[in-house]
Amino acid sequence: MKEIIQLTQFLYPPLKGEGDINFSASRDQWRARQSDAARRLLDDDERYFLHQSLSTPCLQVLESCEGIYIQDVDGKRYMDFHGNNVHQVGYRNPYVIEAVKEQLDILPFSPRRFTNRPSIELARKLAELAPGSLNKVLFAPGATSAIGMALKLARLVTGKHKTLSMWDAFHGASLDALSVGGEALFRSGLGPLMPGSEHVPPFNSYRSSFGQDNDEELSLRYLQYVLEKEAGEIGAVIIETVRNTDVQIPPMDYYKKVRALCDRHGALLILDETAIALGRTGTMFAFEHYGVEPDMVVIGKGLGGGVMPLAALIVKEHLDIAGYTSLGHYTHEKSPLGAVAALATIRYIEENQLLQHVLEMETYLRKELLQLQHKHNLIGDIRLIGMLAGIELVTNRVTKEKAVDEAEKILYHCLERGLSFKVSQGNVLSLYPPLITSKGQLQVALSILDEAFTMKNN
């Protein structure tokens, strides 16, 4: 087995892109420090699971979770500022757990051709929350599937199969979602993907993709150029409202211009908010910051309250034209358990004023992170919206390659001290704290980060 893994690594070397690397000196040192019992479980995990980047081999074996914390089998607790963005209302949220337990005793599954009260109530709630005429809903077990439904509906509505999306974007791991996605880590070595999937360079607010200062204008020019060259054959433009992985936040007028380009060229605008809806940016939907209304929006991850897998496609009412076909047809589409978990999550956000809390914590985080940048030369840029933060470690004085190595070392230093987060694009520390995280808990996390950077400077 070891020889096969080594051969695979030689043929397909790990890409230092979306996250931390499974095979590195830092990972080996981290693993060696775990208990014998943990290592035996990790060996079993590697034995029985297919290996894939970012997943197997794993960091550790988890035993429990609560609030903002996860705990491993060795008893070590971590503040989880990653959480795959499912933990907006915290782990094992009692309000969500109680709703799911109650539903288990009533109707745990709803077979196809029937509906159920929780699913209807959730669809109504999402239609009420979404701005404008976004009031038609379909559910799916995961956001990758919801993206697939959006792509199918766009074809049916427009009669066009071509799409336009961004390099470096992530929209899911199935072949159709990968086709519109743009991360090499997920696409490399797979051969032909879905035909008609056009891409343009993304907007980056720091160290422009184009080597120039006005990244917004050049990004929009690329969009306009391809839309014009395709002469009305693009059926949909699909974008992450804020690129979650490395936290790229377009200027406030960006999406009004994108919306105008879509309207001019007969393309639908699909916004992917899988990881950032439901309060992450301080509003229920991130596009609310930009004063636009997409034709479709996809949400997921945190929708199930960190308990149930659930995603939703929300579209404008006039796009409800596919009654003669099946856009999703998923067995767990109208899951009563998923619906009650989502309803409990939304109610918890509303009743505990988490949107206001997020905006207050954004002000605090901005001040503290900028001070951290001023203190440590390794930090080139700070990007923040709500409780979504990116710390980029590449500057004019530090090459990308060196920054990637430093980011990984900082990650493991923080893990040792009980702080878990995500490394994106190889050199961006991406922080997604649960929305329930208090100011005091943020202070502890920032002190661990400060210590990690200080250790690097010594």
Secondary structure, 3 states (H helix, E strand, C coil): CHHHHHHHHHHCCCCCCCCCCCCCHHHHHHHHCCCHHHHHHHHHHHHHCCCECCCECCCCCEEEEEECEEEECCCCEEEECCHHHCCCCCECCHHHHHHHHHHHCCCCCCCCCCCCHHHHHHHHHHHHHCCCCEEEEEEECCHHHHHHHHHHHHHHHHCCCEEEEECCCCCCCCHHHHHHCCCHHHHCCCCCCCCCEEEECCCCCCCCCCCCCCHHHHHHHHHHHHHHHCCCCEEEEEEECCECCCCECCCCCHHHHHHHHHHHCCCEEEEECCCCCCCCCCCCCHHHHHCCCCCEEEECHHHHCCCCCCEEEEEEHHHCCCCCCCCCCCCCCCCHHHHHHHHHHHHHHHHCCHHHHHHHHHHHHHHHHHHHHHHCCCCCEEEEECCEEEEECCECCECHHHHHHHHHHHHHHHHHCCEECEEECCCEEEECCCCCCCHHHHHHHHHHHHHHHHHHHC
